[in-house]
Amino acid sequence: MSTPLEQKQLTRGQLAKLAGCGVELIRFYEGKGILPTPKRAANGYRVYDAESYKRLVLVLNLRAMGFSLKELRSWADLLDGEYSCGEGHSLADEHLKLVTEKLKLLRAIQRRLAKLVESCGDGELPDCPIIDALLPQSMA
């Protein structure tokens, strides 16, 4: 049995509203080849179906996890053909490694920033130790 969405043809605006994004974002992803070019109705208008909705939501979820446009293209390539769990696993694992590295960098930034903030005490010093620490000591 099909759901109402599977029986419907949606406009870009309806699809955007249903997915919780803007029409420009859909247009952007179509232009980048991440979302397929939509079919056209007899009147020439673009129409979207349940598969369009599913793919858009997948893309939105991937973006929410920080996948880049290049990575999204890889996911789109998978969806355009036969794919295996192993291929999806590989893409997700590579992204997980990048996220892990970014977290290490962010933790290092957090530690440095905490030390800088601590060096200011309560913020009542005449000169700012943060600015002094970040300015170069000489032009050498």
Backbone as CSV, one residue per row, in Angstrom:
resi,resn,N_x,N_y,N_z,CA_x,CA_y,CA_z,C_x,C_y,C_z
1,MET,0.846,-1.178,0.000,0.000,0.000,0.000,0.890,1.240,0.000
2,SER,0.587,2.201,-0.828,1.406,3.403,-0.924,0.874,4.494,-0.004
3,THR,1.781,5.359,0.409,1.411,6.476,1.270,0.987,7.651,0.388
4,PRO,0.332,8.655,0.983,-0.075,9.831,0.190,1.102,10.501,-0.517
5,LEU,2.267,10.535,0.134,3.436,11.148,-0.496,3.846,10.374,-1.741
6,GLU,3.780,9.056,-1.699,4.180,8.243,-2.846,3.246,8.422,-4.039
7,GLN,2.033,8.887,-3.787,1.065,9.090,-4.850,1.108,10.513,-5.392
8,LYS,1.792,11.399,-4.686,1.779,12.817,-5.011,2.933,13.233,-5.901
9,GLN,2.660,14.265,-6.653,3.726,14.980,-7.338,3.782,16.353,-6.686
10,LEU,4.958,16.706,-6.222,5.138,17.941,-5.476,5.857,18.992,-6.309
11,THR,5.538,20.245,-6.037,6.320,21.338,-6.615,7.588,21.483,-5.778
12,ARG,8.517,22.266,-6.267,9.742,22.496,-5.507,9.419,23.152,-4.166
13,GLY,8.490,24.070,-4.163,8.104,24.734,-2.918,7.493,23.764,-1.920
14,GLN,6.654,22.869,-2.403,6.039,21.874,-1.523,7.102,20.919,-0.970
15,LEU,8.022,20.514,-1.828,9.100,19.632,-1.399,9.954,20.316,-0.335
16,ALA,10.282,21.572,-0.568,11.094,22.322,0.390,10.384,22.415,1.740
17,LYS,9.125,22.717,1.710,8.361,22.842,2.958,8.304,21.504,3.688
18,LEU,8.065,20.444,2.958,7.978,19.113,3.542,9.309,18.692,4.168
19,ALA,10.402,19.020,3.513,11.733,18.637,3.994,12.300,19.624,5.010
20,GLY,11.696,20.803,5.103,12.179,21.791,6.063,13.402,22.554,5.601
21,CYS,13.446,22.857,4.307,14.569,23.636,3.780,14.021,24.661,2.789
22,GLY,14.897,25.446,2.219,14.479,26.441,1.253,14.548,25.925,-0.179
23,VAL,13.771,26.553,-1.043,13.781,26.158,-2.453,15.147,26.407,-3.088
24,GLU,15.824,27.443,-2.653,17.145,27.749,-3.210,18.138,26.637,-2.889
25,LEU,17.994,26.020,-1.734,18.887,24.930,-1.374,18.667,23.732,-2.296
26,ILE,17.417,23.451,-2.608,17.119,22.359,-3.546,17.730,22.678,-4.906
27,ARG,17.543,23.896,-5.361,18.098,24.319,-6.648,19.628,24.198,-6.631
28,PHE,20.235,24.603,-5.524,21.689,24.526,-5.385,22.168,23.080,-5.519
29,TYR,21.545,22.163,-4.777,21.960,20.761,-4.827,21.688,20.135,-6.198
30,GLU,20.646,20.560,-6.858,20.400,20.082,-8.227,21.509,20.570,-9.152
31,GLY,21.884,21.830,-9.009,22.939,22.407,-9.837,24.285,21.736,-9.633
32,LYS,24.520,21.241,-8.431,25.778,20.562,-8.111,25.725,19.077,-8.458
33,GLY,24.575,18.595,-8.930,24.447,17.191,-9.295,24.246,16.261,-8.113
34,ILE,23.999,16.823,-6.960,23.787,16.011,-5.764,22.343,15.506,-5.719
35,LEU,21.435,16.335,-6.176,20.045,15.911,-6.372,19.815,15.811,-7.874
36,PRO,19.099,14.790,-8.319,18.872,14.644,-9.763,17.960,15.743,-10.301
37,THR,18.091,16.005,-11.582,17.201,16.953,-12.245,15.784,16.382,-12.170
38,PRO,14.838,17.192,-11.717,13.480,16.668,-11.559,12.779,16.432,-12.892
39,LYS,11.777,15.588,-12.833,10.944,15.352,-14.014,10.104,16.592,-14.254
40,ARG,9.524,16.652,-15.446,8.657,17.779,-15.795,7.244,17.262,-16.026
41,ALA,6.297,18.012,-15.520,4.892,17.687,-15.766,4.535,18.146,-17.177
42,ALA,3.357,17.798,-17.626,2.910,18.177,-18.971,2.925,19.697,-19.161
43,ASN,2.706,20.429,-18.076,2.701,21.894,-18.162,4.105,22.493,-18.092
44,GLY,5.136,21.644,-17.987,6.508,22.119,-17.966,7.069,22.371,-16.581
45,TYR,6.218,22.313,-15.563,6.689,22.547,-14.193,7.483,21.347,-13.688
46,ARG,8.471,21.636,-12.849,9.232,20.561,-12.220,8.324,19.845,-11.226
47,VAL,8.433,18.534,-11.182,7.661,17.764,-10.204,8.586,16.811,-9.459
48,TYR,8.287,16.654,-8.208,9.078,15.814,-7.322,8.173,14.746,-6.727
49,ASP,8.783,13.596,-6.399,8.013,12.485,-5.857,8.622,12.020,-4.538
50,ALA,8.167,10.885,-4.055,8.646,10.356,-2.777,10.147,10.098,-2.808
51,GLU,10.669,9.624,-3.928,12.111,9.377,-4.032,12.890,10.684,-3.933
52,SER,12.363,11.736,-4.538,13.011,13.055,-4.445,13.069,13.503,-2.989
53,TYR,11.968,13.305,-2.297,11.895,13.681,-0.879,12.900,12.878,-0.056
54,LYS,12.937,11.574,-0.254,13.856,10.726,0.506,15.306,11.136,0.273
55,ARG,15.641,11.387,-0.967,17.025,11.751,-1.295,17.374,13.117,-0.711
56,LEU,16.448,14.057,-0.783,16.689,15.380,-0.213,16.903,15.282,1.294
57,VAL,16.075,14.519,1.970,16.229,14.380,3.424,17.558,13.706,3.753
58,LEU,17.970,12.724,2.969,19.272,12.103,3.168,20.378,13.149,3.049
59,VAL,20.317,13.958,2.016,21.327,15.003,1.810,21.329,15.980,2.981
60,LEU,20.163,16.384,3.422,20.071,17.316,4.555,20.654,16.690,5.826
61,ASN,20.390,15.413,6.037,20.947,14.730,7.207,22.466,14.610,7.116
62,LEU,22.969,14.319,5.927,24.414,14.240,5.739,25.067,15.594,5.980
63,ARG,24.457,16.652,5.469,25.001,18.003,5.680,24.987,18.367,7.159
64,ALA,23.932,17.959,7.861,23.842,18.243,9.301,24.973,17.558,10.071
65,MET,25.518,16.490,9.516,26.650,15.795,10.135,27.986,16.318,9.613
66,GLY,27.934,17.366,8.809,29.159,18.020,8.371,29.805,17.469,7.119
67,PHE,29.107,16.629,6.362,29.684,16.126,5.116,29.833,17.287,4.134
68,SER,30.952,17.320,3.449,31.245,18.373,2.473,30.479,18.131,1.171
69,LEU,30.490,19.119,0.286,29.856,18.944,-1.022,30.513,17.800,-1.795
70,LYS,31.827,17.711,-1.702,32.534,16.622,-2.386,32.058,15.268,-1.850
71,GLU,31.919,15.174,-0.538,31.445,13.925,0.062,29.988,13.657,-0.333
72,LEU,29.189,14.713,-0.400,27.795,14.537,-0.820,27.724,13.991,-2.242
73,ARG,28.626,14.446,-3.092,28.666,13.920,-4.465,28.965,12.425,-4.466
74,SER,29.837,12.001,-3.580,30.147,10.575,-3.477,28.920,9.792,-3.047
75,TRP,28.174,10.323,-2.087,26.926,9.673,-1.666,25.934,9.646,-2.823
76,ALA,25.851,10.753,-3.559,24.923,10.826,-4.697,25.304,9.799,-5.758
77,ASP,26.602,9.638,-5.996,27.057,8.636,-6.964,26.626,7.236,-6.528
78,LEU,26.719,6.975,-5.233,26.259,5.678,-4.718,24.779,5.473,-5.015
79,LEU,23.997,6.508,-4.739,22.551,6.392,-4.914,22.151,6.260,-6.377
80,ASP,22.997,6.755,-7.273,22.678,6.701,-8.703,22.914,5.318,-9.307
81,GLY,23.532,4.434,-8.560,23.805,3.092,-9.080,23.520,2.044,-8.029
82,GLU,24.052,0.886,-8.274,23.956,-0.187,-7.279,25.000,0.109,-6.209
83,TYR,24.628,-0.016,-4.970,25.584,0.254,-3.909,25.466,-0.800,-2.821
84,SER,26.536,-0.884,-2.049,26.571,-1.854,-0.966,26.739,-1.131,0.360
85,CYS,26.486,-1.862,1.419,26.697,-1.329,2.760,28.166,-0.956,2.940
86,GLY,29.051,-1.737,2.360,30.477,-1.470,2.485,30.872,-0.116,1.937
87,GLU,30.244,0.276,0.835,30.567,1.585,0.244,30.082,2.717,1.149
88,GLY,28.885,2.582,1.676,28.375,3.588,2.614,29.218,3.630,3.875
89,HIS,29.612,2.460,4.349,30.458,2.371,5.540,31.778,3.091,5.303
90,SER,32.364,2.874,4.148,33.646,3.496,3.819,33.536,5.022,3.818
91,LEU,32.479,5.553,3.196,32.285,7.012,3.165,32.080,7.558,4.577
92,ALA,31.270,6.876,5.364,30.996,7.341,6.729,32.249,7.231,7.596
93,ASP,33.011,6.158,7.428,34.218,5.970,8.215,35.256,7.044,7.911
94,GLU,35.427,7.379,6.644,36.365,8.444,6.274,35.949,9.778,6.907
95,HIS,34.650,10.045,6.883,34.161,11.297,7.478,34.357,11.277,8.993
96,LEU,34.133,10.135,9.609,34.339,10.004,11.053,35.790,10.325,11.415
97,LYS,36.732,9.877,10.603,38.147,10.171,10.845,38.400,11.678,10.767
98,LEU,37.799,12.341,9.781,37.949,13.796,9.661,37.353,14.514,10.869
99,VAL,36.185,14.090,11.296,35.523,14.703,12.458,36.372,14.508,13.708
100,THR,36.946,13.323,13.864,37.798,13.040,15.019,39.009,13.974,15.032
101,GLU,39.627,14.184,13.869,40.758,15.109,13.781,40.341,16.545,14.093
102,LYS,39.182,16.943,13.592,38.690,18.292,13.877,38.432,18.473,15.366
103,LEU,37.908,17.441,16.005,37.657,17.522,17.448,38.962,17.687,18.218
104,LYS,40.014,16.987,17.805,41.318,17.145,18.457,41.799,18.584,18.329
105,LEU,41.657,19.137,17.136,42.069,20.518,16.903,41.236,21.478,17.745
106,LEU,39.929,21.258,17.777,39.054,22.128,18.570,39.377,22.038,20.062
107,ARG,39.720,20.858,20.547,40.092,20.713,21.963,41.379,21.478,22.263
108,ALA,42.325,21.453,21.341,43.567,22.204,21.519,43.273,23.704,21.535
109,ILE,42.395,24.147,20.646,42.001,25.561,20.622,41.304,25.914,21.928
110,GLN,40.450,25.030,22.407,39.729,25.261,23.663,40.706,25.426,24.829
111,ARG,41.712,24.559,24.906,42.693,24.652,25.993,43.459,25.972,25.913
112,ARG,43.878,26.341,24.708,44.635,27.598,24.556,43.778,28.794,24.914
113,LEU,42.557,28.804,24.440,41.657,29.909,24.721,41.334,30.003,26.217
114,ALA,41.166,28.865,26.865,40.892,28.863,28.311,42.059,29.483,29.067
115,LYS,43.304,29.151,28.666,44.479,29.748,29.312,44.515,31.254,29.088
116,LEU,44.181,31.679,27.873,44.173,33.115,27.589,43.129,33.836,28.436
117,VAL,41.948,33.278,28.524,40.876,33.894,29.316,41.288,33.935,30.788
118,GLU,41.889,32.857,31.248,42.342,32.792,32.643,43.404,33.853,32.932
119,SER,44.237,34.144,31.932,45.301,35.137,32.126,44.759,36.535,32.351
120,CYS,43.522,36.760,32.005,42.891,38.069,32.189,42.337,38.245,33.594
121,GLY,42.310,37.183,34.359,41.690,37.289,35.681,40.213,37.577,35.511
122,ASP,39.775,38.653,36.139,38.348,39.005,36.061,38.068,40.047,34.977
123,GLY,39.068,40.333,34.166,38.873,41.290,33.082,39.064,42.737,33.490
124,GLU,39.648,42.960,34.647,39.814,44.321,35.166,41.252,44.838,35.065
125,LEU,42.129,44.124,34.367,43.520,44.546,34.254,43.634,45.751,33.325
126,PRO,44.626,46.613,33.549,44.769,47.804,32.690,45.128,47.455,31.236
127,ASP,45.967,46.456,31.042,46.319,45.996,29.705,45.703,44.614,29.513
128,CYS,45.491,44.233,28.270,44.850,42.950,27.996,45.900,41.876,27.714
129,PRO,46.057,40.923,28.629,47.029,39.849,28.404,46.702,39.001,27.175
130,ILE,45.444,38.925,26.799,45.067,38.142,25.612,45.647,38.789,24.371
131,ILE,45.435,40.085,24.236,45.976,40.801,23.071,47.495,40.722,23.078
132,ASP,48.103,40.924,24.266,49.561,40.854,24.361,50.084,39.479,23.936
133,ALA,49.381,38.419,24.305,49.809,37.065,23.956,49.650,36.772,22.472
134,LEU,48.694,37.407,21.828,48.427,37.130,20.418,49.182,38.036,19.453
135,LEU,49.674,39.164,19.961,50.467,40.061,19.108,51.869,39.508,18.946
136,PRO,52.493,39.754,17.795,53.877,39.298,17.617,54.794,40.094,18.544
137,GLN,55.849,39.448,19.015,56.789,40.089,19.938,57.764,40.994,19.198
138,SER,58.054,40.644,17.952,58.953,41.478,17.144,58.706,41.170,15.681
139,MET,59.377,41.904,14.830,59.210,41.697,13.389,60.310,40.791,12.828
140,ALA,61.077,40.201,13.688,62.205,39.389,13.250,61.810,38.149,12.569
